């Protein structure tokens, strides 16, 4: 495939100009990457589309499916100080049914900025400015959500920790979230155990003995995997979650929250009104949301072009707060997307927590839309 400067000469020059204005350091990232970080942290949708291969030493590798994880790994490896803003422009590789499996992305990853609200607002403003430069005739809409607000609502509703984690992981995947909510509303009648296991599951000692018997019958050695005690503990936890159901008022509150939509200037009041009616205290998550809204307003974006959607998330497991996407007004093609990922660098091996937020722009989609608009 042609280098991006040859395939998109005008686009590339505009992108590099914005990188320089925003004082973002352009980095080169290897196309071959260790696969485990993506398999562990990238989300089910991306995991299923990764191109895997193997090194001569047997290490599982993949073609670079996105830039955020590799940029963070590169930062950790270099033991660079913070705050730092990294910019990139290059190919990513994902299995797709149409449109080819290699395409170009550009973006900025902002690492180590402790004023999270300001960094979030700047990330949205930078992404919007970049897309606007590449498509000056196209009106844009920014849709944003907040993983932290969603998790605060789940906690406020009193869900067990296991259900909170399951629903939080489903945030950003509408079908998965819908299925999880259906399971949660299923009157505690569901079970995935066979009849014999379900019969002994209420007593842990009996469950352990049953598992030991089944392992012996199938020739499985406890030394080759989880022990019968560990399996019994996991099954007991799973059964406990299956028996949980929200009350009608709690489920309605959750559905009311996920249906919230409001323009930028009304988003804070929309959440406050919801929390008041539902009797929820959102504490730090709401304070952060409110501070971020004020920071976003200071960037001068048109207020009616930014829409808060409480049910909006992005299908990557590492997001912890703000999530957003940019699309043509009235259109469905996502041109840019990003969000906050404060836990990611620690999970990747950083010795201390490094806050992070960033975005990517899909250049092939920009090119296609530019062709449609005659630019």
TAGI-V147867 format. One record per residue. N is the residue number from 1. RES is the residue in one letter. SS is DSSP state (A for helix, B for strand, O for the rest). PSI is psi as a letter, one per 30 degrees, with the letter a starting at -180 (NA if undefined). OMEGA is omega in whole degrees, 0 to 359 (none if undefined). Layout:
N_RES_SS_PSI_OMEGA / N_RES_SS_PSI_OMEGA
//
This chain:
1_X_O_k_181 / 2_X_O_k_172 / 3_X_O_l_186 / 4_X_A_e_182 / 5_X_A_f_180 / 6_X_A_e_182 / 7_X_A_e_182 / 8_X_O_i_186 / 9_X_A_e_180 / 10_X_A_e_179 / 11_X_A_e_182 / 12_X_A_e_181 / 13_X_A_e_177 / 14_X_A_e_182 / 15_X_A_e_181 / 16_X_A_e_177 / 17_X_A_e_179 / 18_X_A_e_177 / 19_X_A_e_181 / 20_X_A_e_179 / 21_X_A_e_182 / 22_X_O_g_178 / 23_X_O_h_178 / 24_X_O_k_184 / 25_X_B_k_180 / 26_X_B_k_181 / 27_X_O_l_174 / 28_X_O_k_184 / 29_X_O_k_180 / 30_X_O_k_178 / 31_X_O_e_177 / 32_X_B_k_183 / 33_X_B_l_171 / 34_X_B_k_186 / 35_X_O_e_189 / 36_X_A_e_180 / 37_X_A_e_179 / 38_X_A_e_180 / 39_X_A_e_183 / 40_X_A_e_195 / 41_X_A_f_191 / 42_X_O_f_182 / 43_X_O_k_188 / 44_X_A_e_183 / 45_X_A_e_180 / 46_X_A_e_180 / 47_X_A_e_184 / 48_X_O_f_185 / 49_X_O_g_182 / 50_X_O_k_173 / 51_X_O_j_183 / 52_X_B_k_173 / 53_X_B_a_184 / 54_X_B_k_178 / 55_X_O_l_179 / 56_X_O_f_181 / 57_X_O_g_178 / 58_X_O_g_179 / 59_X_O_k_178 / 60_X_B_k_181 / 61_X_B_l_175 / 62_X_B_l_169 / 63_X_B_k_186 / 64_X_O_j_182 / 65_X_O_f_178 / 66_X_O_l_187 / 67_X_O_f_188 / 68_X_A_e_181 / 69_X_A_e_179 / 70_X_A_e_178 / 71_X_A_e_179 / 72_X_A_e_177 / 73_X_A_e_179 / 74_X_A_e_178 / 75_X_A_e_180 / 76_X_A_e_182 / 77_X_A_e_181 / 78_X_A_f_182 / 79_X_O_h_182 / 80_X_O_l_176 / 81_X_O_l_179 / 82_X_O_l_4 / 83_X_O_k_177 / 84_X_B_k_176 / 85_X_B_k_180 / 86_X_B_k_176 / 87_X_B_l_180 / 88_X_B_l_178 / 89_X_B_j_184 / 90_X_B_a_184 / 91_X_B_k_167 / 92_X_B_l_189 / 93_X_B_j_178 / 94_X_O_k_176 / 95_X_O_k_180 / 96_X_O_k_180 / 97_X_O_e_180 / 98_X_O_l_174 / 99_X_O_g_180 / 100_X_O_l_185 / 101_X_O_g_175 / 102_X_B_k_181 / 103_X_B_l_188 / 104_X_B_k_173 / 105_X_B_l_172 / 106_X_B_l_180 / 107_X_B_l_179 / 108_X_B_k_173 / 109_X_B_k_185 / 110_X_B_j_187 / 111_X_B_k_171 / 112_X_O_g_178 / 113_X_O_j_186 / 114_X_O_f_174 / 115_X_O_i_188 / 116_X_A_e_181 / 117_X_A_e_180 / 118_X_A_e_180 / 119_X_A_e_177 / 120_X_A_e_182 / 121_X_A_e_179 / 122_X_A_e_180 / 123_X_A_e_177 / 124_X_A_e_181 / 125_X_A_e_179 / 126_X_A_e_179 / 127_X_A_e_180 / 128_X_A_e_180 / 129_X_A_e_181 / 130_X_A_e_180 / 131_X_A_e_180 / 132_X_A_e_178 / 133_X_A_e_182 / 134_X_A_f_182 / 135_X_O_i_188 / 136_X_O_f_182 / 137_X_O_g_186 / 138_X_O_j_173 / 139_X_O_k_186 / 140_X_B_l_173 / 141_X_B_k_175 / 142_X_B_k_174 / 143_X_B_k_181 / 144_X_B_k_176 / 145_X_B_a_183 / 146_X_B_j_178 / 147_X_A_e_183 / 148_X_A_e_177 / 149_X_A_e_179 / 150_X_A_e_180 / 151_X_A_e_177 / 152_X_A_e_176 / 153_X_A_e_179 / 154_X_A_e_179 / 155_X_A_e_180 / 156_X_A_f_179 / 157_X_O_f_175 / 158_X_O_g_178 / 159_X_O_k_173 / 160_X_O_l_184 / 161_X_A_e_180 / 162_X_A_e_178 / 163_X_A_e_176 / 164_X_A_e_181 / 165_X_A_e_181 / 166_X_A_e_181 / 167_X_A_e_179 / 168_X_A_e_179 / 169_X_A_f_180 / 170_X_A_f_181 / 171_X_O_k_184 / 172_X_O_f_176 / 173_X_O_j_188 / 174_X_A_e_182 / 175_X_A_e_180 / 176_X_A_e_179 / 177_X_A_e_179 / 178_X_A_e_179 / 179_X_A_e_180 / 180_X_A_e_179 / 181_X_A_e_176 / 182_X_A_e_178 / 183_X_A_e_182 / 184_X_A_f_181 / 185_X_O_g_191 / 186_X_O_h_171 / 187_X_O_g_178 / 188_X_O_g_186 / 189_X_O_f_185 / 190_X_O_l_171 / 191_X_O_k_180 / 192_X_O_g_182 / 193_X_O_l_173 / 194_X_O_l_188 / 195_X_A_e_183 / 196_X_A_e_179 / 197_X_A_e_179 / 198_X_A_e_182 / 199_X_A_e_184 / 200_X_A_f_190 / 201_X_O_f_183 / 202_X_O_f_179 / 203_X_O_j_189 / 204_X_A_e_180 / 205_X_A_e_179 / 206_X_A_e_179 / 207_X_A_e_178 / 208_X_A_e_180 / 209_X_A_e_179 / 210_X_A_e_180 / 211_X_A_e_177 / 212_X_A_e_180 / 213_X_A_e_181 / 214_X_A_e_179 / 215_X_A_e_179 / 216_X_A_e_181 / 217_X_A_e_182 / 218_X_A_g_178 / 219_X_O_g_179 / 220_X_O_k_178 / 221_X_O_k_178 / 222_X_A_f_182 / 223_X_A_f_183 / 224_X_A_f_181 / 225_X_O_b_179 / 226_X_O_k_180 / 227_X_O_l_176 / 228_X_A_e_179 / 229_X_A_e_180 / 230_X_A_e_179 / 231_X_A_e_179 / 232_X_A_e_179 / 233_X_A_e_180 / 234_X_A_e_179 / 235_X_A_e_180 / 236_X_A_e_178 / 237_X_A_e_180 / 238_X_A_e_179 / 239_X_A_e_179 / 240_X_A_e_178 / 241_X_A_e_181 / 242_X_A_f_181 / 243_X_O_f_181 / 244_X_O_k_171 / 245_X_O_k_177 / 246_X_O_k_172 / 247_X_O_l_183 / 248_X_A_e_181 / 249_X_A_e_178 / 250_X_A_e_179 / 251_X_A_e_179 / 252_X_A_e_178 / 253_X_A_e_179 / 254_X_A_e_179 / 255_X_A_e_178 / 256_X_A_e_179 / 257_X_A_e_184 / 258_X_A_f_179 / 259_X_O_f_182 / 260_X_O_k_171 / 261_X_B_k_182 / 262_X_B_k_174 / 263_X_B_l_187 / 264_X_A_e_186 / 265_X_A_f_182 / 266_X_A_f_188 / 267_X_A_e_182 / 268_X_A_e_180 / 269_X_A_e_180 / 270_X_A_e_179 / 271_X_A_e_180 / 272_X_A_e_179 / 273_X_A_e_178 / 274_X_A_e_183 / 275_X_A_e_179 / 276_X_A_e_181 / 277_X_A_e_182 / 278_X_A_f_181 / 279_X_O_h_182 / 280_X_O_k_174 / 281_X_O_j_186 / 282_X_O_f_171 / 283_X_A_b_188 / 284_X_A_e_181 / 285_X_A_e_180 / 286_X_A_e_179 / 287_X_A_e_178 / 288_X_A_e_179 / 289_X_A_e_182 / 290_X_A_e_180 / 291_X_A_e_179 / 292_X_A_e_179 / 293_X_A_e_179 / 294_X_A_e_179 / 295_X_A_e_179 / 296_X_A_e_181 / 297_X_A_e_181 / 298_X_O_f_180 / 299_X_O_f_172 / 300_X_O_g_176 / 301_X_O_k_179 / 302_X_O_k_188 / 303_X_A_e_181 / 304_X_A_f_179 / 305_X_A_f_179 / 306_X_B_k_185 / 307_X_B_k_173 / 308_X_B_k_178 / 309_X_B_j_186 / 310_X_O_f_180 / 311_X_O_g_183 / 312_X_O_k_173 / 313_X_O_l_177 / 314_X_O_k_190 / 315_X_O_h_173 / 316_X_O_k_189 / 317_X_O_f_190 / 318_X_O_f_181 / 319_X_O_k_183 / 320_X_O_f_184 / 321_X_O_c_179 / 322_X_B_k_168 / 323_X_B_k_181 / 324_X_B_l_174 / 325_X_B_l_178 / 326_X_B_k_181 / 327_X_B_l_173 / 328_X_B_k_181 / 329_X_O_k_182 / 330_X_O_f_180 / 331_X_O_l_183 / 332_X_O_f_183 / 333_X_O_j_178 / 334_X_B_k_181 / 335_X_B_f_180 / 336_X_B_l_179 / 337_X_B_l_179 / 338_X_B_a_180 / 339_X_B_a_183 / 340_X_B_k_184 / 341_X_O_i_188 / 342_X_O_f_181 / 343_X_O_f_192 / 344_X_A_e_185 / 345_X_A_e_176 / 346_X_A_e_178 / 347_X_A_f_180 / 348_X_O_f_174 / 349_X_O_g_177 / 350_X_O_k_183 / 351_X_O_f_178 / 352_X_O_l_183 / 353_X_O_k_176 / 354_X_O_j_179 / 355_X_O_k_182 / 356_X_B_k_175 / 357_X_B_k_181 / 358_X_B_l_180 / 359_X_B_l_174 / 360_X_B_k_175 / 361_X_B_k_179 / 362_X_B_j_188 / 363_X_A_e_179 / 364_X_A_e_178 / 365_X_A_e_176 / 366_X_A_e_180 / 367_X_A_e_181 / 368_X_A_e_181 / 369_X_A_e_177 / 370_X_A_e_177 / 371_X_A_e_181 / 372_X_A_e_184 / 373_X_A_g_174 / 374_X_O_g_180 / 375_X_O_NA_none
//
